[in-house]
Amino acid sequence: MAHKKGQGSTKNGRDSNPQYLGIKLYGGETAKPGSIIIRQRGTPFKPGFNVRIGKDDTLYSVAEGMVVFAGRKVHVNPTDAKAARPSYLSNN
């Protein structure tokens, strides 16, 4: 009668790396050009004014300014006075 088990391999010795998805800059925070705003799978959030989308659906800023969430669109309101004021921020 053996008192020790044989040294076989195990089936559950793996773990995948975390993806670190989610919102990185919230509304009202300042974004620089190239700043990642949201890391996502698919497009629950869409790019708006001064925001572009990467090939992995990451939303990032292309101008310096304040992050604004308008529904499912994400905008960056520029701090530069010369930049045009977008229609979603007008008071009319």
N, C-alpha and C positions, 0 to 999 in steps of 0.2 A: 504494500500500500504506500503510494507516494504521498509525502506530506507537503509538497510544493507544487503549484500549478506550473504548467509550461509557459514560457515567455512568448506569447503570441502578440500579434499587433492589435491595436484598438481601432474601432471604426469612428470614434468621435474626437479625434485629437486635433481638429482644425478650427480656426476662427477667422472670419474675414475682418478686414480693417474697417473702421467706421468711416462714413462718407462726409461727415461734418456739413450736412445740408442745413438750410434755413436762412432766416433774415439776418444779415450781418450789419446793416445800417437801418435804423428805424426812422420814422417820419420826424423831421425837425433836426436830424443830425446832419453834419456837414460832410459832403463827399468831394474828393479830389478827382481829377481825371484818372480813370483806370481803377477807381475804387470799386470793389465788389459790393453790390447792394444785397443781392439774393443769390444763393446757390440752391438750385431746384432740379428735380427730375420732371420732365415735361414742362408745360408752361401754365401753371396756375396763375402766375403773375406775368403780365405783358409789358414790354418796354414802351415808355412814353417819351416825353420831351427830354433831350440830352441823355437818354439811356439807350444802350445797345444790348444785344443778346449774343452770347457766345455759342460755340458749337455744342457745348454740354448744357445749354439753356440757362447758363449763369447770366444774370443781369448786372451790368456794370455802368459806371458813369463815364461820360465823355467830356464833361465840363465841371468846373468847380461850382458848388452851390449847395442848397439845402434839399434834402430828400423829401418828396411829397408823395403820399399814397392817395390815389383817387380811385376808389373801387378796386379793381384788379389791375389797374395801370400804375406804373411807378414812374415818377417824373423827378428831374433835378432842376429846381428853380435856381437859375444862375445868380451869383452874387455880383457879377459884372453889370454895371448900370447900362452899358452899351448894348447888351444882349436884349433881344426882343422879349417882351412879356407875353407868355403863352396865353391862349384864350381860356384855358381851364382855371386860371387865376384871376381873371378880370372880375370886377365888381359889378358889371352891368347885368 
